């Protein structure tokens, strides 16, 4: 059998090797390399939209090598705030389910998410060039280290007689060859930890992986004197009384009353209920229900501006409950996160109830993402959405700490659906869940006759948390506030050392929940 020559030797001349940043126009060549590396499957490992997303959030971290004008090797990376994940993470967790929502430009670690070299150009040490480029990038960005999870594909051949630790030692001593681990060790990486189920289904590695680290000796740590990430977070809930208001200003005055009260207690978050602004719909009561709710929507932008103003002036992050919003011909049920730094984000109710569809003609949203705040990663699910466990599981994959659920229910049956599902979300996703609803009645507003609520803050169920998994709750059907402190560090401990570990013990080899958009 004749040994295959590499392209350089066949050309018989020096080659122009160029390390540069990846561009979106490179995707056709990148796709060809992936097909050669990962096999001729119908879909490539990285879709064009994945590469587009990486180039949008971190163009400096996406590297490639050209050989005589042809792209032959690629390295992809993100920056993460590593203390948020720790050493016992999975590939899905560190990449946000391959959405790269975990990328943090202010993070401290360059995390390698993929490296691949065209098979015809292996042996030219192109991988080493990519790694040298990463090291240079790490130094220039003053990051603490480079980390990556590494497969150990030859371990399956030795698993019956060697533990992963013994296998790694033998590879390090040159007694066993492992193509990936040998490469990493030769590039000055060390094995920081052995990971289990880092890439579920990796039979060659027997579901094990190495957590590899290269330390940047030039890293200069800047001591944080202010804006240090919070461990204890104070949550305030508004159990809002539905009642007529004379006008827009009167409703805003009541909003500010609650915000002022929570501001006095130095709350980090305030949660308002779903459609708390429905009293303003009385102005349009002579119209049909479709027209009335759209009339209410004209107040949404002014209310969001007021919430943003209050978030700044009272130094608190506000989840604005929800309000109707028109976009073109469509009507959405939208919640806003108004941060105390003046920025804001929004999310729309995904699942529309039969009543919302028939009475108001509402449309479901299509964005499922967590939001970064100065007091942890949060998610927002509006009422009915919390009854669909897939959404909060996707949030959990993105590093969720606190799930906020503004709701509006008219009967105890409806309320109990929201409450018990919210408690289940806290347990299965190892996070805190806060729910806030409206009480009372609006006899002169169509579809808003009666309301029932008992707002609460739910916790996971383990020794570090209340025995009933309830941090705080309101008196049913009474206008009031609820304030509770939650400890984000307890969630980290629960993830690793809980009596049961709902996130870690999932059978990702058997089932998965993934977002399609």
N, C-alpha and C positions, 0 to 999 in steps of 0.2 A: 504493500500500500504506500503510495507516494505521499509524503508529508506536504500539506498545503503551505504555500509561501504567503507571507503577508504582503499587502499591496505596496509597501515601500520597497521591499526587496525586488518585487517584480518590475517596478518602474526603473530601478537601477539608477536613481537620481535622488537628490535631496528633496524633501517635501516641505511645503509651507504649512506649518501647524499654527493655528490661531485660536486662542482662548478669548471668548467674547461673551457678552450678555445675549441671552435668548430673545428673539422677537416673535410676535404672533405670526408673521409671514413665514417663519421656519416650520410651522406646524406640519405641512405635508411631509417634509423630510423627517421630522420627529416621529410622525405616525409610522413611517417606513421602518425606522430603527426599532420602534416598539414591536412592530409585527415580526421583525427578525429575532428580537430578544425574547418576547413572550409567546411567540407562536402565531400562526395565521388564524387568529380568531376573527369573528365577525366585527366586533367592536374593539378598538384599542383600549389599553389600560387607562390612559389619560385622554379624555375627550377635549375637543378644541375649547369648549367653554371652561374646562378646568385650567388649561394653560392661560387662557385669557384672564381668568380670575387671579391667578398667581402673578401675572405681569401687571395687573392693575394695583395689587396691594403691595408687591415687593419685587419690582423689576430687577433690582440689584442682585437679588439672590438666585436668579435663574441663569445658569451658565451653560455654555455649549462649546464644543471644539469643532473647528473646521479643518479639514485636511484637503489642501488644494481646492478650496471653495466648496467642498462637500461637507455637510454637517455629519459627524460620525459619533459624537458622544454628548450626553446631556446630564446635568445635575440640577435638581430642584430642591428648594429649601424655603423655610419660613423662619420668622423670629417668634419666640414664645417667652412669656413670663413664667419661668420654669417652676417657681414656687407654687403656682396654681395647680400643677399636675404631679410633681414629685416623681420618684423613681419607679413607682408601680403603675405606670400608665400603659394603655394599649395604643396601637397605631391609629385606631378610630378616634380615640379620645384626644390624642395630641394633634390630630389634623382636623378635629371638628367634624368627624364623619366624612372626611375628604372634601369638606366645604372650605377649609382653611380659615374658618371663622376664629380659630385660635391664634392667628397671626396678630402680634402686638408689636408695633413699631418701637414701643418703649420697653420691650422685653430685654432679657439679659442673655439669652441662649440662641445660637443659630442651630436650627433643627433640620437635619437632612431627611427629606421625605422620599427621594429616589435618586439613583445614579444608574445609568445604563450606557453601554458602549456597543456599537455595531459589531456583531460577531466577526466580520471580516477584518476588523481593525484592532482586535485584541492582541496583546503582546507588544503594543507600542507604548505602554504605560500611560495611556490617555487618562485612565482613572486617577492616576497620581497627579496629573496636571489639574484635573477638576478639583481634587482635594486641596492642592496647593492654592488654587484660586479661592476656595472656601476659607482656607486659613487666612489668606490675605484680607478677604472681606471681613472676617471675624475680628481681626486686629484693627482694621480701619474703622469699623463701627463701634469699637471698644465694647465688644461682647465678652462675657465671661468664658464661654466655651462653645464647642461644637458638640452636639449630641445626635445620636442616630440609633435606631434599632437595627440590629443585624441578624439575618438568618444564619443558621448553622446547618447547611444542607446535607452534610455528610454524617450528621449525628445519628440518623436512623440506622446506619450501618453498625453503629457501636452502642446503641441504646441499651441492649440487653446486658452488657458488661460494664458500662460506664455511666456515671451520673453526668449531668451537664457540666458540673464543676470539674470533674475529672477529665472530661473530654476537652474542655477549654485549656486546662493545664498541659495536656499532651499536645494540643495544637501549638501552644506557645513554645513548648520544648522541641518542636519539630518532629515529634513522633507520629503525628497524624496530620494529613493535609486537609484543609477546609478552604475552598476558594474564596469565600467571603471573609471569614475571620482572619485568615492569613493576610489578606489584602489590607484589612483594617489595622491589624497589629503592625504591619510594615509601614503604615503611614502615621505612626506615633499615637495611635489611639489605644486606650486601655479599656478593659472590660470593667465597667462600674457595677454591673448587676446582671443576674440572669432573670429574664422575664418569662412568665408563663402566659400563654394565650395572647401574646402580642399580635400575632397574625393567625387567628384561628383557621384551622384547615391546612396548615403548612406541615404536611406529613413527613417531608424530608427532614425537617427540624424537630419532629415530634412535638410540635406546638410550642417549642422553646425559642428564645431569641436572646441575643446579648445586647445590653444597653452599653453603647460605646461612647467614650468621651475623649475629646482633645481639649486640653486646657490652654487658654490664651495667657501666657505669662506676662503680657504687656497690659493686661486689663487693669484699669484704674477705677475703683469703686467710688461713686459719689454718695456721700452720706445724705440720706433723706432727713430733712429737718421738719418739713411740713408735708401735708397730703400723703402721709403714710397710709397704705391700705388698711382698712378697718377690719378688726376681728369681730367685735361686737357691733351689731347693726340694730338700730331702733326703728320699728315699724309702727305706723299709725294708721288705723282704719276708720273711715267715716261711715257710720250706719245712718244713712240720709233719710230724713222724713219727707215724703212726698206731700206737698201742699201748694196751693196757689201762690204765685208771686206776682206782684203788681207789674213788674217789668224786668228787663234784662239786668239792670243795675241792682235790683233787689236780690236776684239770684246770686249775682257776683258777691254781694255783701255777705250773704250766708256762706258762700264758699270761703271767703277770706276769714270769716269767724273761725271756721274749723282749722284752716291753715295756720292762723295766728296761734291758736291753742297748741297745735302740735309743734310749732316753731319754738314756743316757750319751753317745751320739753326736749328740744334739740333732736328732733326726730330726723332720721336719714331718709325715710320714705313716707309718703302719704298715699293711700289708695282710696279713690272715690268709686262709687258703684256704677254699674252699667246704666246708661240713659238717665242719669240723675237729673239731667236738664229737661226732662219731659214736661214739667209744668209750663214751660214756655210754649208748648204746643197748643195750649188753650187758645192762643191768638188765632189759630188756624182751624179751630174746631168746626167751623161752618163748612169746611172743605171735606172732601172725601179723605179716607185714611192715607191713600197713596200721596195725595197732595199735601196733607197736613205734616207728615213726617219729613217731606222735602222742604216744607216751610221751616220746620225746626232746624234743618241742616244749615240754613243761612246764618245761624248763631254759632256754628262750630268754630270757624276761624277766629272770630272775636274772643270766644271762650279760651281757645288754645293760646292766644296772645296774652290773655289775662293770667292763665296758669303759668306761662313762661315768666311773666313779670313777677308773680308771687313766688315762684321757685327761686328766683334770684334774691328777691328782697327778704324772704324768710329763710334762705339758705337750706332748702330741702328739695329732694327729688320727689316729683309728683306724678303718680299714675292717674290720669284724668278720668278714670272710669271709662265710659265710652259715649260717643256722640255720633249721630248720623252725618255722613259726608257724601256729597254728590261728586262724581267724576264722569263727565260726559252725561250719558243717559243712565248710568248705573248709580245705585245707592249702596253705600257700605256702612257697616257698623264699626267705627274706628276708635281705638284707644291711643292716647299719646303718652309718651314718657317725656316729661319736661324736667331736664336736669338743672341742678342749682348753678351750673356754670353758664346757663343760657342756651345750651344746645337742646335739641329735641329729636325724637324719633317717633314713628307711628307703626301700628300693626292693625290689620283688619280682622274681624271675626271670620274664621274659616268656614265653620259649619253654620248654616242658617236654619233656624227652626221652621217647621211647616207654617206656623203662624206668621213669622217674619216674612216668609216668602209670599204667602197669600194676601196678607193684609197690607204689607208695605212694599213688596217687590224688591226685597234686599238681595244683594249679590255677595257671595262669599269671596274672601280675599285669597291670596296665594303666596304670602310671605311667611315663612316659619324660621325665625332666628332669635337668638338671645341678644341682649343689649348690654354693653359694658357701662358700668357706673363706678363712681368712687367708693361704692360700698358693695361691690360684688357684681357678678353676672346675674341678670334677671331675665325672666320671660313673662309674657302676658298672654293669657288665654281668656277670652271673653265668654263667660257663662257656659253655654252649651259646649264650647270647645273643650272644656276640661273633662267632658264625658267621653272623649276619644283619647285613649292612652298613648296612641302613636305620637301625638304632637309633643307631649311632655317628655317622652322617651328621646325624641330628636333633640329637644332642648338639653336633656341630661348629657347627651353625647357632646354637646357644645359647651359643657362646663357649667350648667345652671346651678345657682345657689338658692335663689328665691323665685318662686312662681307666684305671680299676682293674678287673681281671678276676680274682676269686677262682674257682678251678676245682677239679674233682675228676675225674680220669680214671684208668681202671684199666689201659689198655694204651698202648703207644706210638702206635698208630693214633689213638686218641682224643686223646692229648696233642698230636700233630702237627696235628690239626684246629684245636685251640685256639691253638696257637703260631703257625701260619702265618696264620690269620685275624687274630690280634692284631697281627702285624707288618703285615699289609695295612691294618688300621685306622689304624695310626700313620702310614703313608705317605699314604693317600688323604684323611685328615682333618687332616694336618699337626699332630699332637699326640703326646704321650708316652703309652705304654701299659705298664702294670705288671701282670704276671700272677703269681699265687702258688698253688701246689698242695700236695697232701698226698703223702707217700711212705710206703712200708712196707706193712703188712697188719694186718688185724683178723680173725683166723681164727674168733673166736667171735661175730662180729656178722654177721647176714645181710645180703647185698648189699654188703658192705664188705670182701671178701676180700683184694684186692690194689690197690695204687695205684702210679701212675707220674707223675713230675713233674720239670720243670726250670724253676724260677721265673726270671723275667727282667724287665728294663726295656728296652723297645724305643723307638727314636726314629724320626723321619722320616729319609729318605735323601737327604742333600744335603751340600755341602762343610762346613757348620758342625757336622755330626754325625759319629759314628763311621762308618767306611767300610762296616762290616757292619750298621749301623743297630741295634746292640745296645749299650746303655750299660753293662749289667752282667747277669750270669747266674750261676745256681747250678750246682753239680755235680749231674748227674742222680741222682735216687733216693737222696739223702743228706740227712738233717736238717741244716739250716744256715740262716744268715741271708744276705741280700743287701742291700747299701746302695749307693745311687747318687745323685749330684746331677744335677739337670736345670735348664736355664736357660730360663725362660719368655720372656725377651726374644728369644731365638733364634727362637721360633715367630713372633713379630711380623715379624721380618725375613724369615723364610721365606715368610710369607703374601704379602709384597709383592715380594721380590727373589729368590725361589728360582729355581733352574735351570728347574724346572717349578713351576706353581702350581695344584695339584689343586683347591683350593677356588675360586680366582678364575676358573679357566678352564672351569668347568662350564657346559654349555649349558642354562641355565635357560629359554631360549626353546624348548627342545625337550623337556626332561624335568625333573621335580621330585620330591623326596621330602618328604611332609608328614604330620604326625601328625593323626589324626582326632579325638582326644579332648583 
